[in-house]
Amino acid sequence: MDQKTKKIIIIAVAITIIAIIIMSIIGGKNKKDNNNSADTTPPNTSEKLNETKGFEGLSFSNIKFEVGNGGTELRATVTNTTQSKIGDRYIFIRIDMLDKNGEVIAKVTAQIDALEAGESTTLGTVISGEYENIYDIQFKELEQ
C-alpha cells in the first residue's frame, strides 16, 4: 500500500468517527427535547374541578382533564341520583369549560347512555385544542 492510499484511508476513518460523534450528540439533544413535549403537561389542580357537579338529576364527579397531542381529554363519573331512569336511549349534555374569571374558553357536547336510577357510567370526550387553564366546568342542557 503506498503512502497516498494510507492517507486517504486515515482521512476516511477520521471523517467517519467525527460523523458518528456528531450524530450521537444531535440524537441525544432530540431525546431530551422530546421529554418536554405537550404530552407531559401536569394535570390541572383547580379545587373547583374536585367538586361534584349536578345537573338534571345527574351527578358528575372524579372530573379529570389530560392535555396533550393537540387536544384536551375530559373524563368524569356520571351518576343518576334520581329514583327513575334518565333518558330513553342517550343523554346529550353541553359542557362549558371556564377560566378563573368565569369566562367560557371551550364548549363541547357529549353523549352517554341512558341511566337507570342509581346507575353510574364514565363520560369521556375530547376537546380540540390544548386547554391547560381550565378552572371550572359547567354541565348544561344541550340546546337543540
C-alpha positions as CSV (number, residue, x, y, z in Angstrom):
1,M,0.0,0.0,0.0
2,D,1.5,3.3,-1.0
3,Q,1.6,6.5,1.2
4,K,-1.2,8.2,-0.7
5,T,-3.6,5.3,-0.1
6,K,-2.8,5.2,3.6
7,K,-3.6,9.0,3.9
8,I,-6.9,8.5,2.2
9,I,-7.9,5.6,4.5
10,I,-6.9,7.6,7.6
11,I,-8.9,10.6,6.5
12,A,-11.9,8.4,5.7
13,V,-11.8,6.8,9.1
14,A,-11.4,10.2,10.8
15,I,-14.4,11.6,9.0
16,T,-16.5,8.6,9.9
17,I,-15.6,8.9,13.6
18,I,-16.4,12.6,13.6
19,A,-19.7,11.9,11.9
20,I,-20.6,9.3,14.4
21,I,-19.8,11.6,17.3
22,I,-21.9,14.5,15.8
23,M,-24.8,12.1,15.1
24,S,-24.8,10.9,18.7
25,I,-24.7,14.4,20.1
26,I,-27.6,15.5,17.9
27,G,-29.6,12.3,18.8
28,G,-29.1,13.0,22.5
29,K,-30.4,16.5,22.2
30,N,-33.6,15.4,20.3
31,K,-34.4,12.8,23.0
32,K,-34.0,15.5,25.7
33,D,-36.3,17.9,23.8
34,N,-39.0,15.2,23.3
35,N,-39.2,14.8,27.1
36,N,-40.5,18.3,27.3
37,S,-43.4,17.8,24.9
38,A,-47.1,18.6,25.4
39,D,-48.0,15.1,26.5
40,T,-46.2,15.6,29.8
41,T,-48.3,18.6,30.9
42,P,-49.2,18.2,34.6
43,P,-52.9,17.9,35.4
44,N,-54.9,20.9,36.3
45,T,-55.0,21.4,40.1
46,S,-58.0,23.7,40.4
47,E,-60.1,22.8,43.5
48,K,-63.2,23.7,41.6
49,L,-62.6,20.6,39.4
50,N,-62.6,18.4,42.5
51,E,-66.2,19.5,43.4
52,T,-69.1,17.2,42.5
53,K,-71.3,19.0,39.9
54,G,-75.1,18.5,39.5
55,F,-77.4,18.8,36.5
56,E,-80.9,17.5,35.8
57,G,-80.7,14.6,38.3
58,L,-77.1,13.7,37.2
59,S,-74.1,13.9,39.5
60,F,-70.6,14.5,37.9
61,S,-67.6,13.5,40.0
62,N,-64.0,12.5,39.6
63,I,-63.6,15.2,36.9
64,K,-60.2,14.8,35.2
65,F,-58.5,16.6,32.3
66,E,-55.5,15.4,30.3
67,V,-53.9,17.9,27.9
68,G,-51.6,17.0,25.0
69,N,-51.2,16.0,21.4
70,G,-53.4,18.9,20.3
71,G,-56.4,18.1,22.4
72,T,-57.9,18.1,25.9
73,E,-59.5,14.9,27.2
74,L,-62.3,15.1,29.8
75,R,-63.3,12.2,31.9
76,A,-65.9,12.1,34.7
77,T,-68.1,9.7,36.6
78,V,-71.8,10.3,35.9
79,T,-74.4,9.0,38.4
80,N,-78.2,9.1,38.1
81,T,-79.3,10.5,41.5
82,T,-83.0,10.2,40.9
83,Q,-85.4,7.3,41.5
84,S,-86.2,6.8,37.8
85,K,-84.4,6.2,34.5
86,I,-83.0,9.3,32.8
87,G,-83.0,9.3,29.0
88,D,-84.7,7.0,26.6
89,R,-81.6,5.8,24.8
90,Y,-79.0,8.5,25.2
91,I,-78.4,11.6,27.3
92,F,-76.9,14.6,25.5
93,I,-75.0,17.2,27.5
94,R,-73.4,20.5,26.8
95,I,-70.2,21.1,28.7
96,D,-68.6,24.5,29.2
97,M,-65.0,24.9,30.4
98,L,-64.3,28.1,32.3
99,D,-61.2,30.1,33.2
100,K,-60.6,31.7,36.6
101,N,-62.7,34.7,35.5
102,G,-65.7,32.5,34.8
103,E,-65.4,33.1,31.0
104,V,-66.2,30.2,28.7
105,I,-62.9,29.1,27.0
106,A,-64.2,25.9,25.3
107,K,-67.5,24.2,24.7
108,V,-68.2,20.6,23.8
109,T,-71.2,18.3,23.6
110,A,-71.1,14.7,25.0
111,Q,-73.4,11.7,24.8
112,I,-73.8,9.0,27.4
113,D,-76.2,6.0,27.5
114,A,-79.4,6.4,29.4
115,L,-79.0,5.6,33.1
116,E,-81.3,3.6,35.4
117,A,-81.9,5.0,38.9
118,G,-78.7,5.0,40.9
119,E,-76.6,3.7,37.9
120,S,-73.2,5.3,37.1
121,T,-71.1,5.4,33.9
122,T,-67.9,7.1,32.7
123,L,-68.2,10.2,30.5
124,G,-65.3,10.7,28.1
125,T,-64.8,13.3,25.4
126,V,-62.0,15.1,23.7
127,I,-61.9,18.8,23.0
128,S,-59.9,20.1,20.1
129,G,-57.1,22.3,21.4
130,E,-54.9,22.2,24.5
131,Y,-56.7,23.9,27.4
132,E,-54.3,23.9,30.3
133,N,-56.1,26.8,32.1
134,I,-59.5,25.2,32.8
135,Y,-60.5,26.3,36.2
136,D,-64.1,25.1,36.4
137,I,-66.7,23.2,34.4
138,Q,-70.4,23.5,33.9
139,F,-72.8,20.9,32.6
140,K,-75.9,22.1,30.9
141,E,-78.9,21.0,28.8
142,L,-77.9,20.7,25.2
143,E,-79.7,23.5,23.2
144,Q,-81.4,22.0,20.2
